[in-house]
Structure formats: C-alpha cells, structure tokens
Amino acid sequence: MLGDYDALRVAAAIIEQDGLVLVCRRNLDRDFGGKWEFPGGKIEPGESPSQALVREIREELGVTVSVTGTFTTDDTVVGGLAIRLFCLRAELLGSRPESSTDHDAIRWVQYERLPDLDWAEADLPAVRLLSLRRIRS
C-alpha cells in the first residue's frame, strides 16, 4: 500500500496477439524517457480505468481497443511519485498501431523476452507475472 502518498492513477494495456505482447518505449523528452512500458496513461477524474485506457490508446496509438478484464493492480513509488498502475487486458478492434505520440518505438515481444527490456519501474510487477506465466505454460 502507498501509505501517506497520494497515488497517480494510470491505466495500461496488456494487448496480446499471435503469442506476442505489445510494448512501447517512452520518448526521451518524457518522464521515464527511454523506458519500456505497456501503453496507456493517466486516469482523469471521473473516469474508470477501462474508460481511461480506451481513450489513452486512441489518443497515443490511434487505434481502438476493447477492455476484456483486469490483469494486475500494483502500487509503486518512484522518486517520491506514487503510481497505482491498473494493467488491463485489451484486444485490438482493428489494425495494429504503427506509431505513437508518446513513444519512439513500438514492438510486439515474446513473453520470455519481456524481462530483457529496460522497463519503467511501475510496469515490472506485470512484466514478471506475464513472463513467468508463459514460461510455466
């Protein structure tokens, strides 16, 4: 739990397709620049995590998704910033994204290769679960 911290609420998409997971690298001029993350963004007041995720994916990646369930919810404190990350399972409702307003790279990665990337700290719990689940199955 976050204790005395007021958490920044963020929604992120776990989009799986053909045995691969969509990951994005943050632009260098952004917070946590150069780090890999699952795409998504801040939850605005009055939004549910699902609503925020659909909006953020449309704004950042120019594609539409449908939220199909919750994967994880994790609390992380990075440099005094508390982040509550809602990782939601989502599926694309059209073509794959080709560019991003917030990222300089988009990749589809095998589960077992996820730990090889330099991840934003808030995404690490979900990365660990995804990579372990696939190794065991």
N, C-alpha and C positions, 0 to 999 in steps of 0.2 A: 504494500500500500504506500501511498505517497505522503502520508502524514501531514505536515504543515504546508506542503506545496499545493499550489493551485494549478492543476494539470491543463496543458494544451491538449485538446481532444482532436485526434487525427484518425481518419479512415483510410485504409489501404486495401488494395485489391489483390487477392490471390487468384490469378487467372491461369488456368491450366489448359493446355491444348496439345494433343498428339504427344503426350508424355513429357512436355516441356512446361516451364513456368515463365511468365512474363516478368522481367525485371528492368529497371531503369536507373541510369546514373545521373545524379543531380548535376546541373550546370555549376561550373566553378564559382560563379558570382552569387550563388545562393547559400543559405545556411546548409551546413554539411555538404558543401560542394565536393564533387568527385567521389562521393559515397554512393553505393548501390542501395536501392530501396524497391519496395513494391509500390506501384503507382497509387496516388491518391492525394489527400490533402486535408486541410483544416475543416473541422465541422463547425459551421456557422450557428449562431444562436437560433433555436427553434427547429434545427434540422436533426433528423435521426442520423446515425452513422450510415445507414443504407442510402438515404437521400443525398447526403454529402458525397458519398462515393460515386454515385451515378453522375452528379453534377461535376465533380472534380475530374473524372475520367473523360467526360465530354469536353471540358474546358482544356485540359492538358494534352490529351492524346487524340481528340477529335473523333472518338468512337463511342458507341453506345454499349453499355453492359447491363446485365440483369444480375442482381444480387441473389445468390442461391442459398446462403447460410453464413453462419459465423465460424471462423477458424480459430482465432485466439483473441484475447484482450489482454494486453500487457502494459504495465506501468514501468517507465524508465526515467531516471533523472540523468540528464547530460549537461554538465557545466552549469548547474543550478536551474536548468529548464526541465520541468516535469512534463512528460509526454505520456498520455494514455492512448495507446495505439490499438484501434479496432481493426483486426485483419479479417476481412470478409471474403468469402468465396464468391466469385463472379464469373459469368461467362459472356463472351463477346456476342453481340447480336448482329454482327456484320463482319466486315473485313478486319484484318489485323492492323494495329496502329503502325504508321510509318515514320512519324515524327512527334516531338513533344515540345511544348512551350517551356517546360521546367527542366528538361533533361537533355544531355548531349549524346546519349546512347540509349538504345532500346535493344534488348536481347531476349531471346527465348532460350532458356537454360535447362539442362538436365538436372533432376533433383540432386543427384550425387555431386554435381559441380557447384551447387549453391554456396557451400562453405568456402570455395576458392576465391570468391569476390570480396572486395573491401566494403562491408556493409555499414550503413548508418546503424548506430547502436540500438535504436528503438526497434529495428526490424529483426535483430538477432534471435530473439526467442522463437519467432515464427520460422526463421530460416532453419534453426536447429530441429524443430519438430518436422518440418517438411522433409529435410534431408534424412532424418532418422526413419521416418515412416516409409520412405521409398527404399531405403537400404534393407529394411526388415521384410518388405513385401515381395 
